[in-house]
Amino acid sequence: MLGIEPTEVEQLLVESVDRLVERDYPFELRRQAMQTELGFRPQIWSTFAELGWLGLLAPEAVGGFGGGARHCAILMEAFGRALVTEPYLASVVMAGSAIHLASQETQAETLLAEMVAGSRRPSLAYAEPTSRYDVNVVNTRAERSQSGWRISGRKSVVLNGDSADCFIVSARSAGADSDEEGISLFTIDTGQEGVAVRGYATNDGGRAAEVTFENVNVGTDALLGREGGAYAALEETIDRAAAAVAAESLGIMNVLNDLTLEYSKTRQQFGQPIGKNQALQHRLVDMFVALEESRSLLSVYMADVDSDDATERRRAVSAMKIQIGKAGRLVGQEAIQLHGGIAMTDEYAASHYFKRMTVITRLFGDVDWHLDRFAALS
């Protein structure tokens, strides 16, 4: 876990998630779950709810724990070690954070309480075909109607969108397509008339969806928070998600290191293990150093994700994503090369970890995007 002495509560969280991962997440069961329509096991999601993990980041007023980025990082690192496919990132970290940050009203509290109980599984629909990593680029439109609002537009790569029962949708109610002001958040049930969902498997074993909204009519109570004022909440939500996958990557890199080290001890060439080769030993050390540098940096910056200072939060998240992007690429590529051809097969675990690590380096901003943002904040 992150290289800081855990509190008593954090230690209990570490022990509970480690037990579940070891007991309920063998690699073969994960592969089977990937082939299903949902892409995960509903009974595991129910276990998450029973353990209180779905309320880890939710306020105590709705039955949550009121935890922060460090608590989330403990879970996500363990999830990375097991390559958990349940939609924790999509529903709890992203959709749950967006609901909480955008509004403190009764409707938001109801949604969060249902999410914490496991009876509702929301998904955040914010990215669009032309938005890349900029959450302020919103072409989906929200126009006032007699009954409330009429929403039209398209959202891309909605994580676990095909298994969600409602969407938290960013839509523009005023301003130009890239303005920060004028963005609002709405709740829309997936089965509502005018909503079309096309789900698909992603390269890393997860699920996502392309979602189209065609003249979808919602009531005035579908608006979360202040009209046109959702940009700050949306940006902070994506920063929290970026920090979460940075922690997840620690678990992934840890497993890739362990798999590669073990393979180097057993794979024989010229009558001896390949790990006896000094050049390969140096490369294994480089992998280990990259992991530990990442762990140290996340230990320093993770607390800043909860900072009330937006600039401090942005700098911290960008620093973590830059480090994880560079280290993850090194560890992943070295793991594949040192394994040889076996690492490219679907039956071998390393290929799955490599795919997820590759996706994480692109999620919520790649290295170049975060370098630009970090430089702009300096």
N, C-alpha and C positions, 0 to 999 in steps of 0.2 A: 504494500500500500504506500501512500504518500509518506515521505521520509520525515514525519513529525510524530512524536509520541502521542498515541491516541488517548482521548478521554475515556472514561468508563463507558459512556453511552456509545462512543464510536467503536470501542473494542467489542461490545456486544453486537453491534451491527456487522463488524468484520466477521465475527464468529458465525453469525446466522447466515450470511450470504455465502461464506466458504462452505458451510455444511450443505446448503442447498445445491450449490454448484457441483460439489463432489458427489452428492447422493443422486441428484435428479438430472444431471446434464452430461451423460456419456456422449461421446462424439457421434456414435451411430444413431442414437435417438434424435439428436439435432438434425442429422442428415435426413431422417425420415420425416421430421416435422417440416423441413424445407419443401418437401414435395407435396404437402397438403395445400388446400385452397387458402387457408388462413396464413400458412407459413410459420406457425408456432402452435404450441400446445395450450389450449384453453385452461386445462387443469393447473398448469404452471402459473398462468395469470391469476387464477383464483388463489393460489398459494401466496403470490405476491401481495394480494389484498389482505389475506389473513395475517400475514407477517407485518402489515402496516407500511410496506414499501411504497404503495401507490399514494400514500399520504405523506411521504417523507418531506416533500417540499411545500405541501399545502399548509395554510394557516391552521392553528389549533381550533379556531372557531368553527371549522367545517369537519372536524375530526382528524385533522392532519397533525404532523409532528412539528411543523414550522422550521424544518432544517434548512441548511444552506448548501453552498457549492461543495464544501468539503465532505458533507454527508453523502451528497450525490456522487462525488468522485469515488468514495469507498465502494459503493455499489457498482458503478460503471467499470472500475478497474477489474473487479471480479467478473462482471459480465463479459469483459474483453477476454479474460482467460478461458471462458467457456463458449465464447461466440454466441451469447444469448440472442435468440431471434424474437423474443417477445417485444411488443411495441412500447417499451418503457421510455425510450428517447422520444418517440413521436407523441405519445399520449400524456405522459407525466411531465417530462422535462419541457417539451415544446408547447403542446396545447395547454397543459395545466398552468405553466408559467404565464402564457399569454392571457389566459382568463383572469388569473390573479392580479397581474400587473395592470391590465387594462381597466378593470372595474372591481369595486368593492360592494356592488349592489346585490340585492337578494337573488337575482337570476344567476349571477356569477357564483354566489355561495352555493346555490342548488346544484349547479353543474359540477363544481369542485367536490361537493359532498358525494354526489353520485359516482364521480371518478374514483374517489378515495375508497368507496365501498366496492368498486369493481363492477358496478351495474351499468356504467357508461364509459365508452372508450372513444374519446375525441381525437381528432387529428388536425394539425395546423396546416392550412392551405394558404401559403403566402408566396411561394416562388412562381414565376411566370416564364414563358419561353424566352423573353427578352431581358429578364431582370438580372441574370447571372447571380452575383452575390449581393446586390444592392436591394435592401428591403423597401426602399422608398420608390423603386420603379414598379408602379402598380397601374395596370391598364384595366383591370376589372372594375366595372362601374356600379355604383349604388345610387339609384335615383329614388326620390320620394314618390310614393304612390298614395292612393286613398287609404289603403289599409296599413301602410307603413313604408316598406322599401321594396324596390325591384332591383335585383342584382343579376348582372350578366358579365361573363368573362370566362377565362380559362386559367387553371392552375396546373403547374407541372411538378413532377417528382414529389407528390404528396406522400410522405413516408407513411406506410401502412394505411394508406387512404382507402384501400379496398376492403379492409376489415373494420373500419371505423363506423360508429353509428351516428356521429355528427362531425361537422367541420367547423373550425374556427377560421373564418375567411377574411382576408384583408381585401378591402374594396375602396375605391376612390369615390368620395362623395363631393369633392371639390378640388380645384387646382389642376395643374398640368401633370403629365404622367410621371415625372420624376421629383415632384415637390414633396417635401417632408410633411408639410401641413396638408390636411384634406384626406388623410388615410383613416378609415374606420375599420373596426372589427365587428363581425357579425357571426352569430351561431346559425347554422343551417343543418337540418337533419339530412342524412344521406338519402333517405327515401322520398324526399320532397319532390314535387312535380317540377321538372325543368333541370334536375340534377342528373348528370350522366357521369358514371365512374368507369374508367377502363384500367383495371389492375394488371400488374405484371411483376415478374420476379426480377430482382436486381442482381447485379453481377456478384455481390458479396453474400448472397443467400437470403437477403431480406425481401421485402415487398414494398411496392410504391404504386402510385396511380396517377393518371392524367384525369383531371376533373373539370367538367364543363358546366357552367351555370348559364342557363338560357331563360331570361325573364323569370327568375325565381322570386316569387312574392313571399316576403316575410313580414311579421308584425313589428311594431315599434319596439317591442321588448327583445327583439333579436340583436339590437345594437348593444355592444359591450362598451360601457364607459362613454366618454364624451365624443360626440360626432366630430370627425376630422382630427382627433387628437391621439391616435393610436401609434404613431411612429415611434415614440420613445419606448413604449412597452414592447413593441415588436422588435426593435433593435436589441433591447436588453434580453429578450427571450432568446434570440439567436446567439447572442454572446454566451448565455448560460448553456445553450446546446453545444456550442463550440468547446466550452470548457469541459462539458461532460464527455464528449468524444475524445478529447485530449487525454482524459483519465482512462477511458476505455483502451486507448492505444497502449498505455503502459502495460496492461494485462496481455495484450496481443504480442507486444515485443518481448515480454517476459517468456511467453510460451515459445515463440520462435527461437529465442536464444537457447532455451532448454532443449528443444527438439534438435537444433543444429549441433549443440555440444554433445548430446547423447549419440547422435548419428556419427559424429566424428570419432567417437570411441569404438564404434562397432563396425563401421564400413572399412573393409580391408582393401588395400592396394599394395602390390609389390611385397606381400607378406607381412604388412603391419597396418594398424589403424591409420586412417588419413589424418587423424588428430596429432600424430607424431610429427607431421610436417610443420616446420617452424613458420613458414609463410602463412599456412592456414591458421595456426595458433594466433598470429598477429591479427588476422581478420576476425577471429572469434573475440579477441580482446576489444577490437574496434566496435563490435556489436554490443558488447557488454557496457563499454564506456558510453555509447550513445544512449542506451537505456537509462543508465544511472544519471547522466547529465539531464535527461528529460525528467526523471523522477525528482531531482533536486530543484529544477526550475519550477515544476508544478507545485512543489511544496512551498516555494516562496510566493508564488503568484495566485494560488487558488483562492486564498482568503479575500483577495481584492475583487473577485468576481461579485461578491456581495456588497461592495462599496457603494455608498450613496453618491460618490463622485464618478460621474459617467466617464470622464477622461481617464481616470485611474483604472476603471473597469476595462475600458477598451484597450488600453496599453497592456494590461495584464493578459487579456484574452489573446491579443495579437502575438504577444511574446510567446505564449504557450503554443499557439498554432504554428508559428514559424519553427520553433524547436521540434515539435512533433512531426511537422512535415518533412524536415530534413532528416531527423533521426529515423523516422518510420520508413522512409525510402531506403536509407542505408541498411537497416536491419532486415527489411523485407527482401531486398535484392540479394544481399549476402546469403540469407537463409536459402533462397531458391538456388543460387549458384553453388553453394557448398553441398547441398543435397544432390544436385544433379537432376536427372530426368524424373526421378520418383516424386520430386516436389511439385511437378506439374500435373500429377494425376489427381482425379477427384476423390479417390479412395484414401489419399494420404492427407492428414490434417493440415500440414504446412501450407498447402495451396489455398485452403479456405481462410487461414489467418492472413496470408499475403493479400488476398482479394479484399478482405475487410480493411486491412491497413491502407491499401491503395485508395479505397473509397474515402476513408476518413481524411486523408491528406487533401481531398477536394471538397469535403463537406464544409459548408459555412465559411468558405473563403480559403483559397490555396495560399501557398507561401508568398507568391508575388503580391497578391491582394493584401495580405496582412502586413507585408513589408511596407507597402505604400501607406497603409493606414497608420502603422506605427511611426513612420517617418513624419507623417502629417501632424501627429500628436506631440512630437518632440519639440 
